[in-house]
Amino acid sequence: MKNKILLLLTFILLIIGCAVNVNAADSIVMHIDDPVMQVDGQDVNIDNNGTTPVIVNGRTMLPVRAIAETLGLNVEWDQNERAVTITKLPENNKKEDMEKSADKKILVAYYSAQNHTKGVAEVIANELKADTFVITPKEPYTESDLDWTDDNSRVNAEHNNPDTRHIELVTNSPENFDDYDVIFVGYPIWWGSASWVLDDFIKNNDFTGKTVIPFCTSQASGLGESGKELEKAAGSGNWLEGKRFSENFDEKEVRQWVNSLDID
Ligand SMILES: Cc1cc2nc3c(=O)[nH]c(=O)nc-3n(C[C@H](O)[C@H](O)[C@H](O)COP(=O)(O)O)c2cc1C
């Protein structure tokens, strides 16, 4: 039975092989009644709903969204038409363009108090072969400093009194900041906004001529106005729409987002 599925998948791969994105997976293995697939040898959930491949009336049914998206294709479901449209990635995501963007010098700068944003930053940096810069407060936050449920914690004191929110950094810039063409700026959401630990990094660097892409992690809040607020505080740079990830982010979602960006 496994052989049959592999054969079918190989057939699908052959049909759409020409559309495969430069960062898309090379192989997918699925098993009947198993919600976990192997993507390039790694276990990955097919989706968050526990969907599995099944055999119905002797026909093998495979989850097309998981397959198409893993291969770097875009899948849309139209409820009115009850139709699925699968498309190649937009022009700006084609291999030649990705190769062109390899010439760009990319920095992933981030602050992460509890390592969630760090995880996303590392996926971005790996995917784009980018450098990283960790925005580090001179006085790091301890677990109890971060306890927003405690009225007397450091974060609550700083949140309640903006005058105490100036957080000095170990250093405001990485070496050769001027050489970077694209800067990803990552942060945790604190009370619906970007953590104020970023402030000195944003205010003390000149983003003129650079593409700047905010990203954040949070428990539940969206990106909100955080990207726009940072853009305003920076006063320079070509800021793109950013993206929020859950603190339990999905690596595949991060990679797909990175590869959908127009950073040429
Ligand atoms: C002081 C503080 C305030 C927070 N405020 C929010 C919030 O407004 N909305 C939300 O969804 N999560 C909030 N969170 C949760 C964090 O955004 C989330 O855990 C994030 O992934 C942490 O990233 P980090 O590990 O990189 O620091 C808050 C966490 C802290 C410590």
The ligand as a Gaussian input file, in Angstrom:
#p B3LYP/6-31G(d) Opt

LIG

0 1
 C        5.046000      41.718000      29.742000
 C        4.315000      40.841000      28.765000
 C        3.195000      41.329000      28.128000
 C        2.529000      40.526000      27.194000
 N        1.439000      41.035000      26.533000
 C        0.815000      40.269000      25.604000
 C       -0.287000      40.783000      24.879000
 O       -0.718000      41.930000      25.018000
 N       -0.888000      39.966000      23.976000
 C       -0.457000      38.676000      23.764000
 O       -1.037000      37.985000      22.941000
 N        0.615000      38.168000      24.417000
 C        1.268000      38.939000      25.325000
 N        2.349000      38.427000      25.985000
 C        2.875000      37.115000      25.606000
 C        4.065000      37.266000      24.672000
 O        3.798000      38.180000      23.612000
 C        4.435000      35.933000      24.005000
 O        4.651000      34.964000      24.994000
 C        5.646000      36.083000      23.114000
 O        5.718000      34.964000      22.245000
 C        6.923000      36.162000      23.912000
 O        8.014000      36.244000      23.016000
 P        9.507000      36.034000      23.511000
 O        9.584000      34.662000      24.097000
 O       10.325000      36.152000      22.285000
 O        9.800000      37.089000      24.526000
 C        3.008000      39.209000      26.931000
 C        4.123000      38.723000      27.601000
 C        4.780000      39.534000      28.514000
 C        6.004000      39.008000      29.227000

